[in-house]
């Protein structure tokens, strides 16, 4: 999978000069698959430690999605615990890699209460809201 951003410490996204801590600063509020695209929508928390200039909304967009799985009973909003990668044939969601070994690897979002979202796609990019609140 080609990413237009990089993962940092398995909890954050780095994009240009932006740094977005999905573990501490954002909540996952929706996950939608629409044919060959998938969208994960994050909303900035209102806690005091959250950096004020960061965008209030982030969306991860996945294109040419060939695999999408979310754990049974997933309730949103939910918090990101870790982000990593899995080989497509490896179905164990308790272990994953910090970096993708191949373009075919899936990205895995581990959430609270042992929930997860796993996506296999050709590419992913990040959208941010234009106003920072």
N, C-alpha and C positions, 0 to 999 in steps of 0.2 A: 504494500500500500504506500503510495506517495503522499507524504504529509507536507503541507505548506507551513507548518509550525513544528517545533521540537518539544519533546517531553522533558521535563526537568524533575528529578528526584521522584519520579513516578506519581506526582501529585499536581504538577503545574504545567502550563503551556507557555512557551516563549514564542513570540511572534513579532519580528522586527524589534522595536525597543520595548514592546509590551510584555509584561509578565503577569500571568493570571493563575493564581493559586486556587485550583478547583476544589481542593480538600478543605481549606479554611475559609475562603472568601465567597464561594458560590454554592448554590444548591441546584441540583438537577430537577427541573420541574416538568419536563416532557420529553418523550422519546417517540418519534414518529417515523414509520417507514412508508414511503410513497413510491411504489414500484421500484425503480432502480436507485432511488435516493433515500437517505435516512438523515434525520435531523435530531440532534440532542440540544435542548434549550436550557440554559443556565441563567439564574437570576442572582444578582449580588445580594449577599446577606446585609443586614442592617446593623451588625455588631460594631462596636467601637474600634476594633483592631483592623477592620477592612479599610484598605486604602481608598480615600475619597475620590481620587481622579480616575480610578478604574471604571470601565463601562458598566452600566447597570444590567445589561443583557449580553450574553455570549451565545452563539450557536455554532456547533460543530456540524458541518455538512459532509456527508459521505456520498460519493458518486459511484455509479456502476456497482451497487451493492449486490453481492452474490450470496451473502450469509448474514442473517440477523437473528439473534436469539436473546431473549431476556428471561431472567429466572421467573419461575412460576410464583404468582402472588406478589410481584413487584408493586410496591406502593410509591407513588411520587407525590410530593417532593421527597428527595432522598439526597444523601451526601456521598461524595466520592471519597473512597478510602485509598484506592490505588488505581493506577492506570498502567497496563503492560501489554505484552503481545503473546500470542499463542500460535503454534503451528496449526494449520487447519485440521489435521488428523488427531490432534491432542485435545481430548474433551474434558480433561481435568482442569477445573476452574480454580483450584486452590494453589496452583503454581503457574507462574508465567515469567516471561523474559522482560528485562528492562528495555531492550532494543530489539527491533525486528531483525531477523536473520535473512528473510526473503521478502520480496514484494507481495507474496501471496499470504503472508502471516495475517492473522486477525488481530484487531485491537480489542482489549478487554477492560471494561470499567468495573472495578469491584466497588460495590456500594455497601451501605450499612446493612446490618442484619443478614449478612451472607448473600445478598442479592447481587446480580451482575447484569451487564449488557455486553454482548459480544458481537462484533461487526467485522465482516470480511468485505472489503471494497477495493476498487482500483485507486481511489484518491480521497483525500479529506482536506478541507480548508476551514478556516475560522472566520466567522462574521462577528462584528462587535457593534453594539448600539453606538450611535453617533454622539449622544449626550451622556456625559458622565454625571451621575447623581449619587 
